[in-house]
Amino acid sequence: MFISEKQFEEHIRELIHKHIIQHNSDFIILDNKKAVDILICRNGEKPSLFFLEVKYHQDSHGRLGFGGS
């Protein structure tokens, strides 16, 4: 379905815009990707940051890892 991790990441960003950002003015998604693939900021009473690192698995890679930090 996707040919690269970049294309998959763009799809995830579009879903976030469509299903979260457009329906709640307290949320914004930043375009700058220096620290993490996707950064969502929540303003309002309970401000918060959500860091998303997109990983696109391909069989040719042989493995997929997850971190806890």
Jmol script that loads the backbone (N, CA, C; Angstrom):
load data "model"
ATOM      1  N   MET A   1       0.804  -1.186   0.000  1.00  0.00           N
ATOM      2  CA  MET A   1       0.000   0.000   0.000  1.00  0.00           C
ATOM      3  C   MET A   1       0.858   1.267   0.000  1.00  0.00           C
ATOM      4  N   PHE A   2       1.927   1.294   0.784  1.00  0.00           N
ATOM      5  CA  PHE A   2       2.836   2.433   0.834  1.00  0.00           C
ATOM      6  C   PHE A   2       4.207   1.982   0.345  1.00  0.00           C
ATOM      7  N   ILE A   3       4.885   2.854  -0.369  1.00  0.00           N
ATOM      8  CA  ILE A   3       6.191   2.460  -0.911  1.00  0.00           C
ATOM      9  C   ILE A   3       7.357   2.858  -0.019  1.00  0.00           C
ATOM     10  N   SER A   4       7.102   3.711   0.996  1.00  0.00           N
ATOM     11  CA  SER A   4       8.188   4.153   1.865  1.00  0.00           C
ATOM     12  C   SER A   4       7.646   4.573   3.222  1.00  0.00           C
ATOM     13  N   GLU A   5       8.550   4.691   4.178  1.00  0.00           N
ATOM     14  CA  GLU A   5       8.175   5.171   5.503  1.00  0.00           C
ATOM     15  C   GLU A   5       7.682   6.618   5.426  1.00  0.00           C
ATOM     16  N   LYS A   6       8.296   7.419   4.578  1.00  0.00           N
ATOM     17  CA  LYS A   6       7.877   8.816   4.412  1.00  0.00           C
ATOM     18  C   LYS A   6       6.420   8.900   3.937  1.00  0.00           C
ATOM     19  N   GLN A   7       6.063   8.088   2.971  1.00  0.00           N
ATOM     20  CA  GLN A   7       4.689   8.074   2.458  1.00  0.00           C
ATOM     21  C   GLN A   7       3.713   7.603   3.547  1.00  0.00           C
ATOM     22  N   PHE A   8       4.102   6.598   4.305  1.00  0.00           N
ATOM     23  CA  PHE A   8       3.281   6.100   5.404  1.00  0.00           C
ATOM     24  C   PHE A   8       3.093   7.185   6.479  1.00  0.00           C
ATOM     25  N   GLU A   9       4.169   7.889   6.805  1.00  0.00           N
ATOM     26  CA  GLU A   9       4.103   8.976   7.776  1.00  0.00           C
ATOM     27  C   GLU A   9       3.135  10.067   7.313  1.00  0.00           C
ATOM     28  N   GLU A  10       3.185  10.424   6.044  1.00  0.00           N
ATOM     29  CA  GLU A  10       2.264  11.437   5.517  1.00  0.00           C
ATOM     30  C   GLU A  10       0.808  10.977   5.640  1.00  0.00           C
ATOM     31  N   HIS A  11       0.582   9.708   5.418  1.00  0.00           N
ATOM     32  CA  HIS A  11      -0.771   9.152   5.578  1.00  0.00           C
ATOM     33  C   HIS A  11      -1.234   9.288   7.032  1.00  0.00           C
ATOM     34  N   ILE A  12      -0.362   8.970   7.985  1.00  0.00           N
ATOM     35  CA  ILE A  12      -0.685   9.090   9.405  1.00  0.00           C
ATOM     36  C   ILE A  12      -0.978  10.548   9.752  1.00  0.00           C
ATOM     37  N   ARG A  13      -0.174  11.485   9.234  1.00  0.00           N
ATOM     38  CA  ARG A  13      -0.409  12.914   9.469  1.00  0.00           C
ATOM     39  C   ARG A  13      -1.790  13.337   8.942  1.00  0.00           C
ATOM     40  N   GLU A  14      -2.145  12.863   7.757  1.00  0.00           N
ATOM     41  CA  GLU A  14      -3.455  13.187   7.181  1.00  0.00           C
ATOM     42  C   GLU A  14      -4.588  12.658   8.063  1.00  0.00           C
ATOM     43  N   LEU A  15      -4.440  11.447   8.579  1.00  0.00           N
ATOM     44  CA  LEU A  15      -5.457  10.886   9.474  1.00  0.00           C
ATOM     45  C   LEU A  15      -5.590  11.708  10.754  1.00  0.00           C
ATOM     46  N   ILE A  16      -4.468  12.139  11.308  1.00  0.00           N
ATOM     47  CA  ILE A  16      -4.493  12.959  12.520  1.00  0.00           C
ATOM     48  C   ILE A  16      -5.199  14.279  12.243  1.00  0.00           C
ATOM     49  N   HIS A  17      -4.875  14.909  11.114  1.00  0.00           N
ATOM     50  CA  HIS A  17      -5.552  16.159  10.748  1.00  0.00           C
ATOM     51  C   HIS A  17      -7.059  15.944  10.603  1.00  0.00           C
ATOM     52  N   LYS A  18      -7.422  14.903   9.885  1.00  0.00           N
ATOM     53  CA  LYS A  18      -8.829  14.656   9.575  1.00  0.00           C
ATOM     54  C   LYS A  18      -9.657  14.282  10.799  1.00  0.00           C
ATOM     55  N   HIS A  19      -9.108  13.440  11.665  1.00  0.00           N
ATOM     56  CA  HIS A  19      -9.899  12.879  12.759  1.00  0.00           C
ATOM     57  C   HIS A  19      -9.668  13.527  14.125  1.00  0.00           C
ATOM     58  N   ILE A  20      -8.602  14.311  14.265  1.00  0.00           N
ATOM     59  CA  ILE A  20      -8.319  14.923  15.570  1.00  0.00           C
ATOM     60  C   ILE A  20      -8.248  16.450  15.467  1.00  0.00           C
ATOM     61  N   ILE A  21      -7.322  16.943  14.662  1.00  0.00           N
ATOM     62  CA  ILE A  21      -7.034  18.377  14.608  1.00  0.00           C
ATOM     63  C   ILE A  21      -8.250  19.181  14.150  1.00  0.00           C
ATOM     64  N   GLN A  22      -8.925  18.744  13.111  1.00  0.00           N
ATOM     65  CA  GLN A  22     -10.067  19.491  12.570  1.00  0.00           C
ATOM     66  C   GLN A  22     -11.241  19.567  13.542  1.00  0.00           C
ATOM     67  N   HIS A  23     -11.314  18.655  14.484  1.00  0.00           N
ATOM     68  CA  HIS A  23     -12.455  18.579  15.387  1.00  0.00           C
ATOM     69  C   HIS A  23     -12.171  19.115  16.784  1.00  0.00           C
ATOM     70  N   ASN A  24     -10.954  19.560  17.030  1.00  0.00           N
ATOM     71  CA  ASN A  24     -10.610  20.050  18.359  1.00  0.00           C
ATOM     72  C   ASN A  24      -9.564  21.150  18.240  1.00  0.00           C
ATOM     73  N   SER A  25      -9.956  22.381  18.559  1.00  0.00           N
ATOM     74  CA  SER A  25      -9.057  23.525  18.395  1.00  0.00           C
ATOM     75  C   SER A  25      -7.921  23.552  19.412  1.00  0.00           C
ATOM     76  N   ASP A  26      -7.960  22.704  20.434  1.00  0.00           N
ATOM     77  CA  ASP A  26      -6.870  22.647  21.405  1.00  0.00           C
ATOM     78  C   ASP A  26      -5.656  21.879  20.888  1.00  0.00           C
ATOM     79  N   PHE A  27      -5.808  21.152  19.790  1.00  0.00           N
ATOM     80  CA  PHE A  27      -4.713  20.343  19.256  1.00  0.00           C
ATOM     81  C   PHE A  27      -4.102  20.990  18.018  1.00  0.00           C
ATOM     82  N   ILE A  28      -2.783  20.927  17.940  1.00  0.00           N
ATOM     83  CA  ILE A  28      -2.072  21.321  16.716  1.00  0.00           C
ATOM     84  C   ILE A  28      -1.006  20.263  16.438  1.00  0.00           C
ATOM     85  N   ILE A  29      -0.660  20.111  15.177  1.00  0.00           N
ATOM     86  CA  ILE A  29       0.402  19.193  14.791  1.00  0.00           C
ATOM     87  C   ILE A  29       1.510  20.034  14.160  1.00  0.00           C
ATOM     88  N   LEU A  30       2.733  19.845  14.624  1.00  0.00           N
ATOM     89  CA  LEU A  30       3.850  20.646  14.137  1.00  0.00           C
ATOM     90  C   LEU A  30       4.442  20.037  12.875  1.00  0.00           C
ATOM     91  N   ASP A  31       4.885  20.901  11.972  1.00  0.00           N
ATOM     92  CA  ASP A  31       5.499  20.444  10.724  1.00  0.00           C
ATOM     93  C   ASP A  31       6.985  20.148  10.875  1.00  0.00           C
ATOM     94  N   ASN A  32       7.645  20.795  11.816  1.00  0.00           N
ATOM     95  CA  ASN A  32       9.081  20.601  12.018  1.00  0.00           C
ATOM     96  C   ASN A  32       9.340  19.205  12.577  1.00  0.00           C
ATOM     97  N   LYS A  33      10.195  18.433  11.908  1.00  0.00           N
ATOM     98  CA  LYS A  33      10.427  17.038  12.290  1.00  0.00           C
ATOM     99  C   LYS A  33      11.856  16.782  12.750  1.00  0.00           C
ATOM    100  N   LYS A  34      12.509  17.723  13.379  1.00  0.00           N
ATOM    101  CA  LYS A  34      13.911  17.518  13.755  1.00  0.00           C
ATOM    102  C   LYS A  34      14.083  16.525  14.903  1.00  0.00           C
ATOM    103  N   ALA A  35      13.142  16.491  15.838  1.00  0.00           N
ATOM    104  CA  ALA A  35      13.294  15.623  17.010  1.00  0.00           C
ATOM    105  C   ALA A  35      12.520  14.320  16.888  1.00  0.00           C
ATOM    106  N   VAL A  36      11.392  14.347  16.193  1.00  0.00           N
ATOM    107  CA  VAL A  36      10.509  13.187  16.125  1.00  0.00           C
ATOM    108  C   VAL A  36       9.677  13.302  14.847  1.00  0.00           C
ATOM    109  N   ASP A  37       9.140  12.192  14.361  1.00  0.00           N
ATOM    110  CA  ASP A  37       8.358  12.216  13.119  1.00  0.00           C
ATOM    111  C   ASP A  37       7.117  13.088  13.227  1.00  0.00           C
ATOM    112  N   ILE A  38       6.338  12.907  14.286  1.00  0.00           N
ATOM    113  CA  ILE A  38       5.094  13.655  14.448  1.00  0.00           C
ATOM    114  C   ILE A  38       5.017  14.162  15.893  1.00  0.00           C
ATOM    115  N   LEU A  39       4.777  15.466  16.033  1.00  0.00           N
ATOM    116  CA  LEU A  39       4.626  16.068  17.350  1.00  0.00           C
ATOM    117  C   LEU A  39       3.273  16.765  17.409  1.00  0.00           C
ATOM    118  N   ILE A  40       2.435  16.332  18.343  1.00  0.00           N
ATOM    119  CA  ILE A  40       1.106  16.916  18.532  1.00  0.00           C
ATOM    120  C   ILE A  40       1.112  17.663  19.861  1.00  0.00           C
ATOM    121  N   CYS A  41       0.638  18.899  19.831  1.00  0.00           N
ATOM    122  CA  CYS A  41       0.562  19.724  21.037  1.00  0.00           C
ATOM    123  C   CYS A  41      -0.894  19.912  21.419  1.00  0.00           C
ATOM    124  N   ARG A  42      -1.177  19.761  22.710  1.00  0.00           N
ATOM    125  CA  ARG A  42      -2.522  20.014  23.203  1.00  0.00           C
ATOM    126  C   ARG A  42      -2.457  21.227  24.124  1.00  0.00           C
ATOM    127  N   ASN A  43      -3.214  22.251  23.787  1.00  0.00           N
ATOM    128  CA  ASN A  43      -3.354  23.448  24.614  1.00  0.00           C
ATOM    129  C   ASN A  43      -4.570  23.287  25.503  1.00  0.00           C
ATOM    130  N   GLY A  44      -4.911  24.310  26.251  1.00  0.00           N
ATOM    131  CA  GLY A  44      -6.118  24.272  27.065  1.00  0.00           C
ATOM    132  C   GLY A  44      -5.833  23.966  28.522  1.00  0.00           C
ATOM    133  N   GLU A  45      -6.812  23.373  29.202  1.00  0.00           N
ATOM    134  CA  GLU A  45      -6.714  23.116  30.641  1.00  0.00           C
ATOM    135  C   GLU A  45      -5.610  22.137  31.000  1.00  0.00           C
ATOM    136  N   LYS A  46      -5.415  21.124  30.184  1.00  0.00           N
ATOM    137  CA  LYS A  46      -4.387  20.108  30.460  1.00  0.00           C
ATOM    138  C   LYS A  46      -3.423  20.029  29.281  1.00  0.00           C
ATOM    139  N   PRO A  47      -2.506  21.006  29.147  1.00  0.00           N
ATOM    140  CA  PRO A  47      -1.585  20.983  28.019  1.00  0.00           C
ATOM    141  C   PRO A  47      -0.687  19.751  28.062  1.00  0.00           C
ATOM    142  N   SER A  48      -0.331  19.276  26.886  1.00  0.00           N
ATOM    143  CA  SER A  48       0.502  18.080  26.805  1.00  0.00           C
ATOM    144  C   SER A  48       1.156  18.004  25.435  1.00  0.00           C
ATOM    145  N   LEU A  49       2.196  17.193  25.343  1.00  0.00           N
ATOM    146  CA  LEU A  49       2.865  16.909  24.073  1.00  0.00           C
ATOM    147  C   LEU A  49       2.769  15.419  23.802  1.00  0.00           C
ATOM    148  N   PHE A  50       2.554  15.076  22.538  1.00  0.00           N
ATOM    149  CA  PHE A  50       2.499  13.673  22.124  1.00  0.00           C
ATOM    150  C   PHE A  50       3.530  13.469  21.022  1.00  0.00           C
ATOM    151  N   PHE A  51       4.497  12.617  21.272  1.00  0.00           N
ATOM    152  CA  PHE A  51       5.565  12.332  20.327  1.00  0.00           C
ATOM    153  C   PHE A  51       5.269  11.002  19.637  1.00  0.00           C
ATOM    154  N   LEU A  52       5.205  11.011  18.319  1.00  0.00           N
ATOM    155  CA  LEU A  52       4.964   9.788  17.565  1.00  0.00           C
ATOM    156  C   LEU A  52       6.130   9.541  16.613  1.00  0.00           C
ATOM    157  N   GLU A  53       6.699   8.383  16.710  1.00  0.00           N
ATOM    158  CA  GLU A  53       7.770   7.970  15.803  1.00  0.00           C
ATOM    159  C   GLU A  53       7.182   6.908  14.891  1.00  0.00           C
ATOM    160  N   VAL A  54       7.120   7.191  13.607  1.00  0.00           N
ATOM    161  CA  VAL A  54       6.493   6.287  12.645  1.00  0.00           C
ATOM    162  C   VAL A  54       7.522   5.270  12.159  1.00  0.00           C
ATOM    163  N   LYS A  55       7.140   4.015  12.195  1.00  0.00           N
ATOM    164  CA  LYS A  55       7.991   2.939  11.676  1.00  0.00           C
ATOM    165  C   LYS A  55       7.201   2.142  10.654  1.00  0.00           C
ATOM    166  N   TYR A  56       7.796   1.959   9.514  1.00  0.00           N
ATOM    167  CA  TYR A  56       7.162   1.243   8.413  1.00  0.00           C
ATOM    168  C   TYR A  56       7.914  -0.064   8.210  1.00  0.00           C
ATOM    169  N   HIS A  57       7.274  -1.170   8.531  1.00  0.00           N
ATOM    170  CA  HIS A  57       7.926  -2.482   8.432  1.00  0.00           C
ATOM    171  C   HIS A  57       7.869  -3.017   7.004  1.00  0.00           C
ATOM    172  N   GLN A  58       8.992  -3.502   6.554  1.00  0.00           N
ATOM    173  CA  GLN A  58       9.073  -4.207   5.275  1.00  0.00           C
ATOM    174  C   GLN A  58       9.730  -5.551   5.539  1.00  0.00           C
ATOM    175  N   ASP A  59       9.241  -6.582   4.878  1.00  0.00           N
ATOM    176  CA  ASP A  59       9.805  -7.923   5.088  1.00  0.00           C
ATOM    177  C   ASP A  59      11.306  -7.963   4.840  1.00  0.00           C
ATOM    178  N   SER A  60      11.785  -7.157   3.910  1.00  0.00           N
ATOM    179  CA  SER A  60      13.213  -7.173   3.575  1.00  0.00           C
ATOM    180  C   SER A  60      14.074  -6.646   4.726  1.00  0.00           C
ATOM    181  N   HIS A  61      13.480  -5.915   5.677  1.00  0.00           N
ATOM    182  CA  HIS A  61      14.241  -5.409   6.818  1.00  0.00           C
ATOM    183  C   HIS A  61      14.492  -6.515   7.835  1.00  0.00           C
ATOM    184  N   GLY A  62      13.591  -7.478   7.945  1.00  0.00           N
ATOM    185  CA  GLY A  62      13.811  -8.619   8.814  1.00  0.00           C
ATOM    186  C   GLY A  62      13.395  -8.458  10.264  1.00  0.00           C
ATOM    187  N   ARG A  63      13.207  -7.222  10.730  1.00  0.00           N
ATOM    188  CA  ARG A  63      12.843  -7.047  12.136  1.00  0.00           C
ATOM    189  C   ARG A  63      12.195  -5.676  12.329  1.00  0.00           C
ATOM    190  N   LEU A  64      11.515  -5.535  13.453  1.00  0.00           N
ATOM    191  CA  LEU A  64      10.898  -4.275  13.835  1.00  0.00           C
ATOM    192  C   LEU A  64      11.091  -4.127  15.324  1.00  0.00           C
ATOM    193  N   GLY A  65      11.662  -3.005  15.765  1.00  0.00           N
ATOM    194  CA  GLY A  65      11.935  -2.808  17.190  1.00  0.00           C
ATOM    195  C   GLY A  65      11.037  -1.742  17.799  1.00  0.00           C
ATOM    196  N   PHE A  66      10.871  -1.825  19.102  1.00  0.00           N
ATOM    197  CA  PHE A  66      10.088  -0.842  19.867  1.00  0.00           C
ATOM    198  C   PHE A  66      10.928  -0.393  21.051  1.00  0.00           C
ATOM    199  N   GLY A  67      10.842   0.890  21.391  1.00  0.00           N
ATOM    200  CA  GLY A  67      11.571   1.423  22.530  1.00  0.00           C
ATOM    201  C   GLY A  67      10.635   1.926  23.604  1.00  0.00           C
ATOM    202  N   GLY A  68      11.176   2.164  24.768  1.00  0.00           N
ATOM    203  CA  GLY A  68      10.369   2.639  25.873  1.00  0.00           C
ATOM    204  C   GLY A  68      10.714   4.059  26.314  1.00  0.00           C
ATOM    205  N   SER A  69      11.535   4.762  25.527  1.00  0.00           N
ATOM    206  CA  SER A  69      11.953   6.111  25.932  1.00  0.00           C
ATOM    207  C   SER A  69      11.543   7.111  24.894  1.00  0.00           C
TER     208      SER A  69
END
end "model"
wireframe off; spacefill off
backbone 0.3
color backbone group
